[in-house]
Amino acid sequence: MASAPPLLRRRTLLGGASLAATGLLASGCSLQIRSRPDPTIGPDTMLVAGDKGTPTFTANFNPFHANKRTAASILYEPLIWINPLDGELVPWLAESWDQPDPQRIVLTLREGVSWHDGTPLTGEDVDYTFRMLQDFPANDVAGAWGRIDTLEVDGRTIAITLKSPDSPALPVIGQTVIVPRHLWEGVADPSTWRNEEPVGSGPFQLGTFTALQYTLDRFPGHWQASSIDIEHLVYPAASEELDLVTKGYDWAYAYMSDVENTWMAANDANRYWFPPGGIIGLHPNHDVAPFDDVDVRRGLALALDGRQVAEVAAEGYMDEASQSGLLLPNQEDLLDPSLPERGIIGQDTQAAIAAFEKAGFTYDGTTMRTPEGEPFTFAITTANGYTDWLRAVQEVQRELGAIGIAVDIDAPQPAAYEANLSSGDYQVAVGSSNGSDAFQGFSNLMSGEYYVPVGETSQNNRIRYRSAEADELITRYRASVDEAEQTEILHALQRLFHTDLPVIALYYGGLWGLYNQARFTGWPTAEDPYAPLQTYGSSPLLVLTRLRRAQKEAS
């Protein structure tokens, strides 16, 4: 194992100065705060704000745990790398695959892959991993095994028969990370095991670990070792906003208010890139009147100015979202060309009032009244602490107030927010939907397969949406492996999303990537969007193969 760098020595500001600076950062003031990179960090070592301590680290590198150390996704690798920006599938541990029909997947395992202890990675490890997910379903967080009927391994060939025609199962199964059979099969309960001394197949292996900081070291036996130019990754537990600005981080993932006068002003080499990663919108409960009425949903959509909501909520970093259900421009190639204005629904107050009137409402110039003659008022639920969502709700509240609709704001703690949405205990909520896999976004949100009545819990279709047209399109897509037919079905789903408004798209949620290009080059950007700048999930696996030391590039 390569030697790890010494624990970093940290410069600390005076307590009063730290408090003052924190307040100024939060308020968006433009006080110049400069970063002070630690001179003990060598040119081959990257300082990453990629795993926040609370306030210290606990060793948990089980890649299937929700509370794992985020670097577990660098220590362990998936069969297929999936780009969170657009859903592109990239060969990883599986060097190739074929889907000859909607119910069968054949993967070919890459040759020459080994675990960090030198043991070869084989098809038996793949077989063990999926059997373990079957036996310990708590680890099957993506529901991969639930879609598999049979799995057979013959050398490097993994043949999977699905329970039903299910062409979208490929990325779900492909994103499964593989673990070593020879080390895991002796664990009594892999769903509770913390795996404190991880042995994976990734490009980095665990170096040192303390409660305040841990390190990863380059794995020289990795199948892509020649593409990894960084020797060490350092993850400190302290990575608050002030730490990011002052301590010379090379890479961070964080929403930072007034990024130009904070992150960018702190160091001339600091850069950021915030591509869209989801649609933030109003999620009406379709089992609660009057939100089961499409004219009410259309009235809400037409009454709102998505551009202004985006400006207020995300400080202008993000654009208003298309009602196509796609992430634009990430998924521009999938956009139905028949949608007007690329699917964006502009604010039209008169048309909004007309839509409400079609639903039986009345508007007297000051108050919008329900068909029963009562003032129209409802609550929007958002998660406490999600500041951009709260600002979005406040702007929605203001804009709907302009046509006499009174909005209350309900902001439970995040756990209670999730519980309320899962059980249907809400009227309208702010939520995030859709994503890099366009079909899966529509299916998770709109499929009647996931419908349960209010009071029962579900993690998908929490809006309680039902549509025979949506179900028919989803079934057709699952039964097809023809790319042209799948595109046609996606266009139809976009048109339904646009006209039936299962959710009301407001603005895009950002992937908040911060980086410094002084010591490392090759970062993903809007001009070269090969991956998002996420420090979590599988994104770093690809990013780390593209980065190069600036000193070597210059020499």
C-alpha positions in Angstrom: 0.0 0.0 0.0 1.3 3.4 -0.9 2.3 5.6 2.0 -0.2 8.2 3.1 0.6 11.9 3.5 0.9 13.2 7.1 -2.1 14.6 8.7 -2.6 18.1 7.6 -1.6 20.9 9.8 -4.4 23.5 9.9 -4.1 27.3 10.2 -6.9 28.6 12.4 -8.4 32.1 12.4 -9.0 34.0 15.6 -12.4 33.1 17.1 -13.9 36.6 16.7 -12.6 36.8 13.1 -14.2 33.4 12.3 -17.6 34.5 13.6 -17.5 37.7 11.7 -16.5 36.1 8.5 -19.1 33.4 8.8 -21.8 36.1 9.2 -20.5 38.0 6.2 -20.5 34.9 4.1 -24.0 34.1 5.0 -25.3 37.6 4.3 -23.6 37.7 0.9 -21.4 40.7 1.8 -18.4 41.2 -0.4 -15.6 41.2 2.3 -12.4 39.9 0.6 -11.5 36.6 2.4 -8.5 34.9 0.8 -7.7 31.2 1.0 -4.5 30.0 2.7 -3.6 26.6 1.3 -1.6 24.4 3.6 2.1 24.4 2.3 2.6 20.9 3.5 0.3 19.4 0.9 2.3 18.2 -2.0 1.5 18.6 -5.7 0.3 15.0 -5.9 -2.3 15.4 -3.1 -5.8 16.7 -3.4 -7.7 18.3 -0.6 -11.4 17.3 -1.0 -14.4 18.7 0.9 -16.2 15.5 0.1 -17.4 14.1 3.4 -18.7 16.2 6.2 -18.1 15.1 9.8 -20.9 15.6 12.2 -18.6 16.9 13.7 -16.3 13.9 13.5 -16.0 10.8 11.3 -17.1 7.3 12.1 -15.5 4.5 10.1 -18.3 3.1 7.9 -17.3 2.0 4.3 -20.2 -0.3 3.6 -21.1 1.0 0.1 -24.8 0.0 0.6 -25.4 2.0 3.7 -27.1 5.4 3.6 -24.7 6.8 6.2 -21.5 5.4 4.7 -18.4 7.6 4.2 -18.9 9.1 0.8 -15.4 7.9 -0.4 -16.8 4.3 -0.3 -18.1 5.1 -3.8 -14.4 5.5 -4.9 -13.2 2.4 -3.1 -15.9 0.2 -4.8 -16.9 0.3 -8.4 -20.1 -0.4 -10.4 -20.6 -2.6 -13.4 -21.6 0.5 -15.5 -20.8 4.1 -14.8 -23.8 6.3 -15.3 -23.5 10.0 -16.0 -25.7 11.9 -13.6 -26.0 14.7 -16.1 -27.6 12.9 -19.0 -27.8 9.2 -18.1 -25.0 8.1 -20.5 -23.8 4.6 -19.8 -20.0 4.1 -19.7 -18.4 0.7 -19.5 -16.7 0.1 -16.1 -16.3 -3.3 -14.4 -18.5 -4.6 -17.3 -16.5 -3.8 -20.4 -19.6 -4.4 -22.6 -23.3 -5.5 -22.5 -26.1 -6.6 -24.7 -29.9 -6.5 -24.3 -31.1 -8.9 -27.0 -34.7 -8.6 -25.8 -36.5 -6.6 -23.1 -36.3 -9.5 -20.7 -32.6 -10.4 -21.0 -29.3 -8.7 -20.2 -25.8 -10.1 -20.9 -22.8 -8.4 -19.4 -19.2 -9.2 -20.1 -16.8 -8.6 -17.1 -13.6 -6.7 -17.7 -10.4 -8.7 -17.6 -7.4 -7.8 -15.4 -9.4 -6.3 -12.5 -8.1 -7.1 -9.0 -9.1 -6.2 -5.4 -6.9 -4.0 -3.3 -5.5 -7.1 -1.6 -4.4 -8.5 -5.0 -7.1 -11.1 -5.4 -8.6 -11.2 -8.9 -12.1 -9.9 -9.3 -14.2 -12.5 -11.1 -17.7 -13.4 -12.1 -18.1 -15.2 -8.7 -17.8 -11.8 -7.0 -20.6 -10.5 -9.2 -22.7 -13.5 -8.5 -22.1 -13.2 -4.7 -23.0 -9.5 -4.7 -26.4 -10.0 -6.3 -27.2 -13.1 -4.1 -26.2 -11.0 -1.1 -28.7 -8.3 -2.2 -31.3 -11.0 -2.5 -30.6 -12.3 1.0 -30.2 -8.9 2.6 -32.7 -6.6 0.8 -31.8 -3.6 3.0 -28.6 -3.4 1.0 -30.5 -3.4 -2.3 -31.1 0.3 -2.2 -31.8 0.6 -6.0 -34.1 -2.4 -6.1 -31.8 -4.3 -8.5 -32.6 -7.8 -7.4 -36.3 -7.2 -7.3 -36.2 -7.0 -11.2 -34.1 -10.2 -11.6 -35.6 -13.7 -12.2 -32.4 -15.6 -12.8 -28.7 -14.8 -12.8 -26.1 -17.1 -14.3 -22.3 -16.7 -14.4 -20.1 -18.4 -16.9 -16.5 -17.1 -16.7 -16.7 -13.4 -17.5 -20.3 -13.7 -18.8 -23.2 -12.7 -16.6 -26.5 -13.6 -18.1 -29.6 -12.1 -16.4 -33.2 -12.9 -17.1 -35.6 -10.3 -15.8 -39.0 -11.0 -14.2 -40.8 -9.3 -17.0 -40.1 -7.2 -20.1 -38.1 -4.4 -18.5 -35.6 -2.7 -20.8 -35.0 0.2 -18.3 -33.6 -2.4 -15.8 -30.1 -2.2 -17.4 -29.0 1.0 -15.7 -30.5 0.0 -12.4 -28.7 -3.3 -12.4 -25.6 -1.8 -14.0 -25.1 0.8 -11.2 -24.7 -2.0 -8.6 -21.3 -1.8 -7.0 -19.5 -5.2 -6.7 -17.9 -6.4 -3.4 -15.4 -9.2 -2.8 -16.9 -12.6 -2.1 -13.8 -13.9 -0.3 -14.1 -11.1 2.4 -17.9 -10.5 2.6 -19.3 -14.1 2.6 -18.1 -14.6 6.1 -19.9 -11.6 7.4 -23.0 -12.6 9.4 -25.1 -9.6 8.4 -23.8 -7.4 5.5 -26.7 -5.0 6.0 -25.5 -3.9 9.4 -21.7 -4.4 8.9 -19.7 -1.1 8.9 -16.8 -2.5 6.9 -14.2 -0.4 8.8 -11.2 -1.8 6.8 -12.5 -1.8 3.2 -11.0 -3.7 0.4 -12.5 -2.7 -2.9 -11.5 -2.6 -6.6 -11.5 1.2 -7.1 -8.6 3.5 -8.2 -7.9 4.5 -4.5 -7.7 2.5 -1.3 -8.0 3.6 2.3 -4.9 5.1 3.7 -5.2 6.6 7.2 -8.3 7.1 9.2 -9.0 9.3 12.2 -12.1 10.9 13.6 -11.0 14.3 12.1 -9.6 13.2 8.8 -9.0 10.3 6.5 -7.0 9.7 3.3 -7.2 7.6 0.2 -4.1 6.4 -1.6 -3.7 5.6 -5.3 -4.1 1.9 -6.0 -1.2 1.0 -8.3 -2.9 -2.3 -9.4 -6.1 -0.7 -10.7 -7.1 -1.5 -14.2 -7.0 2.3 -15.0 -3.9 3.1 -12.9 -2.2 4.7 -15.9 -5.0 7.3 -16.0 -4.7 8.3 -12.4 -2.3 11.1 -11.8 -3.1 11.9 -8.2 -1.4 10.0 -5.4 -3.5 11.0 -2.4 -6.9 12.3 -1.5 -7.4 14.0 1.8 -10.9 14.3 3.4 -11.0 16.6 6.5 -14.1 16.4 8.8 -14.3 20.2 8.9 -15.7 21.5 5.7 -18.1 24.3 6.5 -18.5 27.2 4.2 -15.8 29.3 5.9 -13.4 26.3 5.7 -14.0 25.9 2.0 -13.2 29.6 1.3 -10.1 29.9 3.5 -8.3 26.6 3.6 -7.3 26.0 0.0 -9.6 23.1 -1.0 -9.1 21.7 -4.5 -12.6 20.3 -4.8 -15.8 20.8 -3.0 -19.5 20.3 -3.5 -21.6 23.0 -1.8 -24.2 25.6 -2.5 -22.5 28.9 -1.7 -24.4 32.1 -1.6 -22.8 34.9 -3.6 -20.3 32.5 -5.1 -18.5 35.3 -7.0 -17.7 37.3 -3.8 -16.9 34.2 -1.7 -15.4 31.2 -3.4 -14.2 33.1 -6.5 -12.8 36.1 -4.6 -10.9 33.9 -2.2 -8.5 32.5 -4.9 -7.7 33.6 -8.4 -7.7 29.9 -9.5 -11.1 29.1 -7.9 -13.9 28.1 -10.4 -17.4 26.7 -10.2 -19.9 24.9 -12.4 -23.6 24.5 -11.5 -25.3 22.3 -14.1 -28.9 21.2 -13.6 -29.4 17.9 -11.7 -33.2 17.8 -11.2 -36.5 19.7 -11.5 -37.6 21.6 -8.4 -41.4 22.1 -8.7 -44.7 22.1 -7.0 -45.9 18.5 -6.3 -49.7 18.6 -5.9 -51.4 15.7 -4.1 -53.7 14.3 -6.8 -55.8 12.6 -4.1 -56.6 15.9 -2.5 -59.2 18.3 -4.1 -58.9 20.6 -6.0 -55.5 19.5 -7.1 -56.9 16.5 -8.9 -58.4 19.0 -11.4 -56.0 19.7 -14.3 -57.5 23.2 -14.8 -56.5 24.1 -11.2 -53.0 22.8 -11.9 -52.8 24.7 -15.1 -54.0 27.8 -13.4 -51.2 27.5 -10.8 -48.6 26.9 -13.6 -49.7 29.9 -15.6 -49.8 32.2 -12.6 -46.2 31.6 -11.8 -43.0 33.2 -13.3 -40.5 30.3 -13.2 -37.7 32.7 -14.2 -38.4 34.9 -11.2 -38.7 31.9 -8.8 -35.4 30.7 -10.1 -33.8 34.1 -9.5 -35.1 34.3 -6.0 -34.5 30.7 -5.0 -31.1 30.0 -6.5 -29.7 33.6 -6.8 -29.8 33.4 -10.6 -27.5 30.4 -10.8 -30.2 28.2 -12.2 -32.7 28.5 -15.1 -36.5 28.1 -15.0 -37.4 24.5 -15.7 -39.0 23.1 -18.8 -42.4 21.5 -18.3 -41.2 18.7 -20.7 -39.8 16.9 -17.6 -36.3 16.9 -19.1 -33.1 18.4 -17.8 -32.1 21.1 -20.3 -29.6 21.5 -21.9 -28.4 18.1 -20.6 -31.1 16.1 -22.4 -31.6 18.4 -25.4 -31.3 15.5 -27.8 -34.4 13.8 -26.2 -36.6 17.0 -26.3 -39.8 16.6 -28.3 -39.6 19.3 -31.0 -43.3 19.8 -31.1 -43.4 21.3 -27.6 -43.7 25.1 -27.7 -40.9 27.2 -26.1 -38.9 24.0 -25.4 -41.7 23.1 -22.9 -41.4 26.3 -20.8 -44.7 27.6 -19.6 -44.5 31.4 -19.3 -46.5 33.4 -16.8 -49.8 34.5 -18.2 -52.1 36.0 -15.4 -55.2 36.3 -17.5 -54.9 32.7 -18.8 -54.3 31.6 -15.2 -57.6 33.2 -14.1 -59.4 31.7 -17.1 -58.1 28.2 -16.1 -59.4 28.6 -12.6 -62.7 29.9 -13.9 -62.9 26.8 -16.1 -62.6 24.7 -12.9 -65.5 26.6 -11.4 -63.5 29.2 -9.4 -64.4 32.9 -9.4 -62.1 35.9 -9.2 -63.4 39.3 -8.1 -60.2 41.3 -8.6 -59.0 40.7 -5.1 -59.9 37.2 -4.0 -59.9 33.8 -5.8 -62.9 31.8 -4.6 -63.5 28.1 -4.8 -66.6 26.7 -6.5 -68.2 26.7 -3.0 -67.5 30.4 -2.7 -64.8 30.1 -0.1 -61.5 32.0 -0.4 -59.0 29.7 -2.1 -56.2 28.9 0.4 -53.8 26.0 0.7 -50.5 25.0 2.3 -47.2 24.3 0.6 -45.0 21.8 2.4 -41.2 22.2 2.2 -38.3 20.8 4.3 -37.0 23.0 7.1 -33.4 24.0 6.3 -33.7 23.8 2.6 -33.2 27.5 2.1 -33.5 27.7 -1.7 -36.8 25.7 -1.5 -38.1 28.1 1.2 -37.2 31.1 -0.9 -39.0 29.5 -3.8 -42.2 28.9 -1.7 -42.1 32.5 -0.5 -41.9 33.7 -4.1 -44.7 31.4 -5.1 -46.7 32.7 -2.1 -46.2 36.3 -3.3 -47.1 35.6 -7.0 -50.2 33.6 -6.2 -51.2 36.3 -3.7 -51.3 38.7 -6.7 -54.4 36.8 -8.0 -56.0 36.4 -4.6 -54.8 32.9 -3.6 -53.5 32.7 0.0 -50.7 30.3 0.6 -49.5 29.0 4.0 -46.0 27.5 4.4 -45.5 24.3 6.3 -41.9 23.5 7.0 -41.4 20.4 9.0 -37.9 18.9 9.7 -36.6 16.9 6.7 -37.5 13.5 8.2 -41.0 14.6 8.9 -41.2 16.2 5.4 -40.2 12.8 3.8 -42.7 11.0 6.0 -45.5 13.3 5.0 -44.8 13.0 1.3 -44.5 9.2 1.5 -47.9 8.9 3.3 -49.6 11.6 1.3 -50.2 13.9 4.3 -49.9 17.2 2.4 -51.8 19.3 -0.1 -48.9 20.7 -2.3 -45.2 20.2 -1.6 -42.0 21.5 -3.1 -39.9 18.6 -4.3 -37.3 17.4 -6.7 -38.1 15.1 -9.5 -36.8 13.6 -12.8 -33.1 13.4 -13.4 -30.4 11.9 -15.7 -32.5 8.9 -16.6 -35.4 10.5 -18.4 -37.6 7.4 -18.5 -37.0 6.5 -14.9 -37.9 10.0 -13.9 -41.3 9.8 -15.6 -41.9 6.2 -14.3 -41.0 7.0 -10.7 -43.3 10.0 -10.7 -46.3 8.9 -12.9 -46.6 5.1 -12.9 -49.8 3.7 -11.5 -47.8 0.7 -10.4 -46.5 2.8 -7.5 -49.9 4.3 -6.6 -51.1 3.8 -3.0 -53.9 5.8 -1.4 -53.3 8.5 1.2 -52.3 7.0 4.5 -50.2 4.2 2.9 -46.5 4.8 2.2 -44.7 4.8 -1.1 -41.3 6.1 -2.2 -42.4 6.6 -5.8 -45.4 8.4 -7.2 -45.9 10.2 -3.9 -48.1 12.7 -5.8 -50.7 9.9 -6.2 -51.0 10.5 -9.9 -53.0 8.1 -12.0 -53.2 8.1 -15.8 -54.1 5.3 -18.1 -52.2 7.0 -20.9 -49.0 7.2 -18.7 -49.3 3.6 -17.7 -49.7 2.5 -21.4 -46.6 4.5 -22.5 -44.5 3.2 -19.6 -45.5 -0.4 -20.3 -44.6 0.1 -24.0 -41.2 1.5 -23.2 -40.4 -1.3 -20.9 -41.2 -3.8 -23.6 -39.0 -2.1 -26.2 -35.3 -2.3 -27.0 -35.6 -0.2 -30.2 -34.0 3.2 -29.6 -36.3 5.0 -32.2 -39.4 3.6 -30.6 -38.2 4.5 -27.1 -37.5 8.1 -28.2 -41.0 8.3 -29.7 -42.5 7.1 -26.3 -40.4 9.6 -24.4 -41.8 12.4 -26.6 -45.3 11.2 -25.8 -44.5 11.2 -22.1 -43.1 14.7 -22.4 -46.3 15.9 -24.1 -48.4 14.3 -21.3 -46.2 15.9 -18.6 -46.7 19.3 -20.4 -50.4 19.1 -20.8 -51.5 17.1 -17.7 -49.1 18.8 -15.3 -48.5 16.0 -12.8 -46.0 18.4 -11.2 -45.5 22.1 -11.9 -41.9 22.7 -12.9 -40.4 25.8 -11.4 -36.6 25.8 -11.8 -33.6 23.4 -12.0 -31.9 22.2 -8.9 -28.2 22.7 -9.3 -25.2 20.3 -8.9 -23.0 22.7 -6.9 -19.4 22.0 -8.0 -16.5 24.1 -6.8 -12.9 23.5 -7.8 -9.5 25.1 -8.0 -7.5 24.7 -11.2 -4.1 25.9 -9.9 -2.8 22.4 -9.0 -5.0 20.1 -11.1 -6.4 20.5 -14.6 -9.0 18.6 -16.7 -12.0 19.5 -14.6 -15.5 19.0 -16.2 -17.0 22.3 -17.3 -20.0 23.5 -19.3 -17.8 23.3 -22.4 -16.6 19.7 -21.5 -19.5 18.2 -19.5 -18.2 14.7 -19.2 -19.4 14.4 -15.6 -20.8 16.6 -12.9 -18.5 17.9 -10.1 -20.2 15.8 -7.5 -17.8 14.6 -4.8 -20.2 11.8 -3.9 -21.7 8.8 -5.7 -19.8 7.4 -8.6 -19.0 10.7 -10.4 -15.5 11.0 -8.9 -14.5 7.7 -10.5 -14.5 9.2 -13.9 -13.4 12.7 -12.9 -10.3 11.3 -11.2 -9.2 9.6 -14.4 -9.3 12.9 -16.3 -7.5 15.2 -13.8 -3.8 15.9 -14.3 -1.2 17.6 -12.0 -0.6 21.1 -13.3 3.1 21.0 -12.4 3.6 18.0 -14.7 1.5 19.6 -17.4 3.7 22.7 -17.3 7.0 20.9 -17.2 
